[in-house]
Amino acid sequence: MSNQEKTANPTGAGKKPGLRMVFDSRLKLEFHGSKITSDAGLLAYRELDAALGLTDLGENLLSDGRTGKNTQHSMVAQMRQSIFSRLAGYEDTNDAERLSVDPTMRHVVGGRATEHTAASTSQMGRFETEVLTQPGNLKALTKLSGKWIDQLGERQPMRNSFGHG
């Protein structure tokens, strides 16, 4: 490789077309240097979530007291961002600003985030400390895990301990 070829693309981006994901053709695996994610493993979890409809169950359970045109992200989108950021190992909302522009997190959150950004640190902070802590939403969250178990049971009936069922 000549020196001219080495410096032709200083960001290291290749000229080969990116690999397309089978489950979502909008996603490509390429190297661009500045558009990088370390959380691509979340895509498989999000596909499982979509197939089972788990986070979608929160849409009718959580109450949204927000009003006006400043509601950029749905309750489900914010719930996904909260759940999937914890799944990726982020302890709190401090990393939300960086994650809001992360290509994987934007895809996982869905909705408006796929074309723009996911929720910011302040948006996620309000969601987790003000919205989720409302008595009705706390009660809904306690029911949500049971609904997830029911949803899985509908798809794959559980067997009893004797292997019959």
MARLUM-702195 format. One record per atom (N, C-alpha, C): z, y, x; residue in one letter. Coordinates in steps of 0.2 Angstrom, whole numbers, padded with zeros to 4 digits, always signed. Layout:
N
ZYXA ...
//
This chain:
165
+0000-0006+0004M +0000+0000+0000M +0000+0006+0004M -0005+0011+0003S -0005+0017+0007S +0000+0022+0005S +0002+0027+0010N +0007+0032+0008N +0004+0036+0002N -0002+0037+0001Q -0005+0041-0004Q -0003+0037-0011Q -0004+0030-0011E -0002+0026-0017E +0005+0026-0018E +0010+0026-0013K +0017+0027-0014K +0019+0033-0017K +0016+0039-0015T +0018+0045-0018T +0014+0047-0024T +0010+0044-0026A +0006+0046-0032A +0010+0046-0038A +0015+0043-0039N +0019+0043-0045N +0027+0043-0042N +0029+0049-0041P +0036+0049-0038P +0042+0047-0042P +0041+0047-0049T +0046+0044-0053T +0046+0036-0053T +0041+0033-0050G +0041+0026-0050G +0038+0023-0056G +0036+0027-0061A +0033+0024-0067A +0026+0020-0065A +0026+0014-0067G +0020+0010-0066G +0014+0012-0070G +0008+0010-0069K +0002+0011-0072K +0000+0005-0077K +0004+0000-0077K +0003-0006-0082K +0006-0004-0088K +0002-0006-0094P +0005-0005-0100P +0012-0008-0101P +0016-0005-0105G +0023-0008-0107G +0022-0014-0111G +0028-0018-0110L +0028-0024-0114L +0031-0022-0121L +0028-0025-0127R +0030-0023-0133R +0035-0028-0136R +0040-0026-0139M +0045-0031-0142M +0042-0034-0148M +0043-0040-0149V +0040-0044-0155V +0043-0041-0162V +0050-0040-0162F +0053-0038-0168F +0052-0031-0170F +0050-0027-0165D +0049-0020-0167D +0043-0017-0163D +0037-0017-0165S +0032-0015-0161S +0032-0008-0158S +0037-0004-0161R +0037+0003-0158R +0041+0003-0152R +0045-0002-0150L +0048-0002-0144L +0044-0005-0138L +0044-0002-0132K +0041-0004-0126K +0046-0005-0121K +0044-0010-0116L +0048-0010-0110L +0044-0008-0105L +0046-0002-0102E +0042+0001-0097E +0047+0005-0092E +0045+0007-0086F +0050+0011-0082F +0047+0018-0082F +0051+0023-0084H +0049+0030-0084H +0054+0034-0080H +0059+0031-0077G +0064+0034-0073G +0069+0038-0077G +0066+0043-0081S +0071+0048-0085S +0073+0045-0092S +0069+0040-0094K +0070+0037-0101K +0073+0030-0100K +0080+0030-0098I +0082+0023-0096I +0088+0022-0101I +0089+0015-0102T +0095+0013-0105T +0098+0007-0102T +0105+0007-0102S +0108+0001-0099S +0111-0004-0105S +0109-0002-0111D +0112-0006-0117D +0106-0009-0121D +0101-0011-0118A +0095-0015-0122A +0098-0021-0125A +0103-0024-0123G +0106-0030-0126G +0108-0029-0133G +0109-0022-0135L +0111-0021-0142L +0105-0022-0147L +0099-0022-0144L +0094-0023-0149L +0094-0030-0152L +0096-0035-0149A +0097-0042-0152A +0102-0042-0157A +0108-0038-0156Y +0113-0038-0161Y +0111-0034-0167Y +0107-0028-0166R +0105-0024-0171R +0100-0028-0176R +0096-0032-0172E +0091-0037-0176E +0095-0042-0181E +0100-0045-0178L +0104-0049-0182L +0108-0045-0187L +0110-0039-0186D +0113-0035-0191D +0108-0034-0197D +0102-0032-0195A +0097-0031-0200A +0095-0037-0204A +0094-0043-0201A +0093-0049-0204A +0098-0051-0209A +0104-0049-0207L +0110-0051-0212L +0112-0046-0217L +0110-0040-0215G +0111-0034-0219G +0119-0032-0219G +0122-0033-0213L +0129-0032-0213L +0131-0024-0213L +0128-0020-0209T +0130-0013-0209T +0127-0010-0215T +0122-0012-0218D +0120-0009-0224D +0125-0010-0230D +0129-0015-0230L +0134-0016-0235L +0139-0010-0235L +0140-0006-0230G +0144+0000-0229G +0141+0006-0233G +0135+0006-0235E +0132+0011-0239E +0135+0013-0245E +0137+0007-0249N +0140+0008-0256N +0147+0008-0256N +0150+0007-0250L +0158+0006-0249L +0161+0013-0247L +0158+0016-0242L +0160+0022-0239L +0159+0028-0243L +0163+0032-0245S +0162+0038-0248S +0160+0044-0243S +0155+0048-0245D +0153+0054-0241D +0155+0060-0244D +0160+0064-0242G +0162+0070-0245G +0158+0076-0242G +0153+0075-0238R +0149+0080-0235R +0145+0083-0240R +0144+0090-0239T +0139+0093-0244T +0134+0098-0240T +0129+0100-0243G +0125+0104-0240G +0119+0101-0236G +0115+0105-0232K +0109+0102-0229K +0111+0100-0222K +0117+0100-0220N +0119+0099-0213N +0121+0092-0212N +0119+0087-0216T +0121+0080-0216T +0115+0077-0212T +0115+0077-0206Q +0109+0074-0202Q +0109+0067-0202Q +0115+0063-0202H +0115+0056-0201H +0119+0053-0207H +0116+0048-0210S +0119+0045-0216S +0126+0041-0213S +0130+0039-0218M +0136+0036-0217M +0135+0029-0213M +0130+0026-0215V +0128+0020-0212V +0126+0021-0205V +0122+0026-0203A +0120+0027-0197A +0125+0029-0192A +0130+0033-0195Q +0136+0034-0191Q +0140+0028-0190Q +0141+0024-0195M +0145+0018-0194M +0142+0013-0189M +0135+0013-0189R +0131+0009-0184R +0133+0012-0177R +0132+0018-0176Q +0133+0021-0169Q +0140+0020-0167Q +0145+0020-0172S +0152+0019-0170S +0153+0011-0168S +0150+0007-0172I +0151+0000-0171I +0147-0002-0164I +0141-0001-0164F +0137-0003-0158F +0139+0000-0151F +0142+0006-0152S +0144+0009-0145S +0151+0006-0143S +0155+0003-0148R +0161-0001-0146R +0158-0007-0143R +0153-0010-0146L +0151-0017-0144L +0148-0016-0137L +0145-0011-0135A +0143-0010-0129A +0148-0008-0124A +0154-0007-0126G +0160-0006-0121G +0162+0001-0121G +0159+0006-0125Y +0162+0013-0125Y +0168+0013-0129Y +0173+0016-0126E +0180+0015-0129E +0181+0020-0135E +0177+0026-0134D +0179+0031-0139D +0172+0036-0140D +0173+0041-0143T +0167+0045-0144T +0165+0050-0139T +0169+0050-0133N +0167+0054-0127N +0160+0053-0125N +0157+0047-0125D +0151+0046-0123D +0145+0047-0128D +0147+0049-0134A +0142+0050-0139A +0136+0055-0138A +0138+0060-0134E +0133+0065-0132E +0127+0062-0128E +0129+0058-0123R +0124+0054-0119R +0121+0049-0123R +0124+0045-0127L +0122+0040-0131L +0117+0043-0137L +0118+0049-0139S +0114+0052-0144S +0106+0052-0142S +0105+0052-0136V +0098+0053-0133V +0096+0046-0130V +0100+0041-0130D +0098+0035-0127D +0093+0031-0131D +0088+0029-0129P +0083+0026-0133P +0085+0020-0137P +0089+0016-0134T +0092+0010-0137T +0097+0012-0143T +0101+0016-0142M +0106+0018-0147M +0102+0022-0153M +0097+0026-0151R +0094+0029-0156R +0090+0024-0161R +0088+0019-0158H +0084+0013-0162H +0090+0009-0166H +0095+0008-0163V +0101+0004-0166V +0103+0008-0172V +0104+0015-0171V +0107+0019-0177V +0102+0019-0182V +0096+0020-0181G +0091+0020-0186G +0090+0027-0189G +0086+0027-0195G +0086+0033-0199G +0083+0039-0195G +0086+0045-0195R +0084+0051-0192R +0084+0050-0184R +0089+0046-0182A +0090+0045-0175A +0084+0042-0171A +0080+0038-0174T +0074+0035-0171T +0069+0040-0169T +0068+0046-0172E +0063+0051-0170E +0067+0057-0167E +0073+0058-0168H +0077+0064-0165H +0082+0062-0161H +0088+0062-0163T +0094+0060-0159T +0099+0057-0163T +0103+0053-0160A +0109+0050-0164A +0114+0055-0164A +0120+0054-0167A +0125+0059-0169A +0129+0061-0162A +0130+0067-0162S +0134+0070-0156S +0141+0068-0155S +0144+0070-0150T +0151+0069-0149T +0155+0072-0155T +0154+0078-0157S +0158+0081-0162S +0157+0078-0169S +0150+0076-0170Q +0149+0073-0176Q +0152+0066-0177Q +0152+0062-0171M +0156+0056-0171M +0163+0056-0172M +0166+0061-0168G +0173+0063-0169G +0175+0064-0176G +0171+0068-0179R +0173+0070-0186R +0172+0064-0191R +0167+0060-0190F +0166+0054-0193F +0172+0049-0193F +0174+0048-0186E +0179+0043-0185E +0186+0045-0187E +0188+0052-0186T +0195+0054-0187T +0196+0058-0194T +0190+0060-0197E +0191+0063-0204E +0188+0059-0209E +0182+0056-0208V +0179+0053-0214V +0182+0046-0215V +0182+0042-0209L +0184+0035-0210L +0192+0034-0212L +0196+0040-0210T +0203+0039-0211T +0205+0042-0218T +0200+0044-0222Q +0201+0045-0229Q +0204+0039-0233Q +0209+0039-0237P +0212+0033-0240P +0206+0028-0243P +0202+0031-0247G +0196+0027-0250G +0192+0023-0245G +0191+0027-0239N +0187+0024-0234N +0190+0019-0230N +0197+0020-0229L +0201+0015-0226L +0201+0008-0230L +0202+0009-0236K +0202+0003-0241K +0196+0000-0241K +0190+0004-0241A +0183+0001-0240A +0182-0003-0234A +0185+0000-0228L +0184-0004-0222L +0188-0010-0222L +0193-0011-0225T +0197-0017-0225T +0193-0022-0229T +0190-0020-0234K +0186-0025-0238K +0179-0027-0234K +0177-0022-0230L +0170-0024-0227L +0170-0030-0223L +0175-0032-0219S +0175-0038-0215S +0174-0044-0220S +0178-0044-0225G +0177-0049-0230G +0170-0050-0233G +0167-0044-0234K +0160-0044-0237K +0156-0047-0232K +0157-0045-0226W +0152-0048-0220W +0153-0056-0220W +0159-0058-0221I +0160-0065-0221I +0157-0069-0227I +0157-0065-0233D +0154-0068-0239D +0146-0068-0238D +0144-0062-0235Q +0136-0062-0234Q +0134-0068-0229Q +0138-0069-0224L +0136-0075-0220L +0136-0081-0223L +0142-0082-0227G +0143-0088-0231G +0137-0089-0236G +0134-0084-0239E +0128-0085-0243E +0122-0088-0240E +0121-0086-0234R +0116-0088-0230R +0117-0095-0227R +0123-0096-0225Q +0124-0103-0222Q +0131-0105-0224Q +0131-0109-0230P +0137-0112-0233P +0141-0115-0227P +0148-0114-0228M +0152-0117-0223M +0154-0124-0224M +0155-0128-0219R +0157-0135-0220R +0164-0136-0220R +0167-0140-0223N +0174-0141-0223N +0176-0145-0216N +0182-0146-0215S +0184-0149-0208S +0182-0156-0207S +0180-0159-0213F +0178-0166-0212F +0170-0167-0211F +0167-0162-0210G +0160-0162-0209G +0156-0163-0215G +0159-0163-0221H +0155-0163-0227H +0154-0156-0230H +0149-0155-0234G +0149-0149-0237G +0142-0145-0237G 
//
